[in-house]
Amino acid sequence: MATFLPACVFSVDPAAPRYLTAALYQFVDLPDFAELRAPLQALCESHGVRGMLLLAHEGINGTISGPAEGVQAVLAWLRKDPRFAALQHKEAATDAMPFYRMRVRLKKEIVTLGVPGLNPARNAGTYVKPEDWNALIDDPGVVVIDTRNDYEVGIGTFDRAINPHTRSFSEFPAWVAEQSQPGGVLAGNPKVAMFCTGGIRCEKSTAFLKSQGFEEVYHLEGGILKYLETVPEESSRWHGDCFVFDERVSVGHGLVRGHHQLCRSCRMPLGEAELQSPHYVPGVSCPYCHGTRTPEQERALAERERQVQLAAKRGQAHIGAKPQQATLPPAHTDEDTAA
């Protein structure tokens, strides 16, 4: 049965500044990570910042959004800690707040691979700058692996990239074990180049491959987003859009907003073909989740979409808790907020 918290509306001030969204992560030893939770939560709330930040022994990961000065204040507070002095982030301006609330969560891993003992802060692969990436993946002796999940790969990837067809990052080690057997693409420990959206999964996956005896392991510095921002489209080896974990849904070259929309029921990215499907009902269903809801859940989703549209006509933004997801794609987890 779908459940909702009471929804509310608020007036949108057309003169208000745009929101700044910042995605960040850093692998660093944080033995006191639990002690950072309360002050970081309070700081974000005091500055009107929302989103998700994950803290673990291995570091920090997340995406936050709010007034530019608020987001910058949070970043500055983090960087005052010497362990976060080199913290990097990627930012984008948006006209709408992409998050409902602020949550700082404690986790076993900031991106879940499920392999104990890895230390990406000390043992990740070799960074390759975006401007040098083409030469690397053009080499026929290099195995190019897309470490993202299947639904992400489905809307865009690099030339020659292998899709492991994972539903979640934690399935990647099993794929490596399978492909390392005779006849697999990783048999004989070849030279490997890996990439992901922003870099976090690459750092962990390259550390994993090195722990498995692979010696030449490379990953795209800054991830796909930095490549699309840096490399001219006419020189690019990228095809399609790149899925992102915010309201833009996808981006293309120059980080221009892509051509996909998000299913508000299951949160899968939808291209033109899916949007034209008879199974696509805005806010209720799409080809991926059609038939997975009870009639009661569908009615609740339809009512929520009606309220969203009514609020939009009044020039207001509608905020309400999302219904419990019946078939949320496994990859859409907290660990992916900056992936």
Sequence and secondary structure as in RCSB ss.txt:
>XXXX:A:sequence
MATFLPACVFSVDPAAPRYLTAALYQFVDLPDFAELRAPLQALCESHGVRGMLLLAHEGINGTISGPAEGVQAVL
AWLRKDPRFAALQHKEAATDAMPFYRMRVRLKKEIVTLGVPGLNPARNAGTYVKPEDWNALIDDPGVVVIDTRND
YEVGIGTFDRAINPHTRSFSEFPAWVAEQSQPGGVLAGNPKVAMFCTGGIRCEKSTAFLKSQGFEEVYHLEGGIL
KYLETVPEESSRWHGDCFVFDERVSVGHGLVRGHHQLCRSCRMPLGEAELQSPHYVPGVSCPYCHGTRTPEQERA
LAERERQVQLAAKRGQAHIGAKPQQATLPPAHTDEDTAA
>XXXX:A:secstr
       EEEE  TTS  EEEEEEEEE   TTHHHHHHHHHHHHHHTT EEEEEEETTEEEEEEEEEHHHHHHHH
HHHHTSGGGTT EEEEEEESS   SSEEEEE S SS    TT  HHHH  EEE HHHHHHHHH TTEEEEE S H
HHHTTEEETT B    SSGGGHHHHHHHHTSTTSTTTT  EEEEE SSSHHHHHHHHHHHHTT   EEEETTHHH
HHHHHS GGG  EEE EE SSTT EE GGG B S EE TTT  EE HHHHTSTT BTTTB TTTTT S HHHHHH
HHHHHHHHHHHHHTTEEEE      SS  TT SGGGTT 
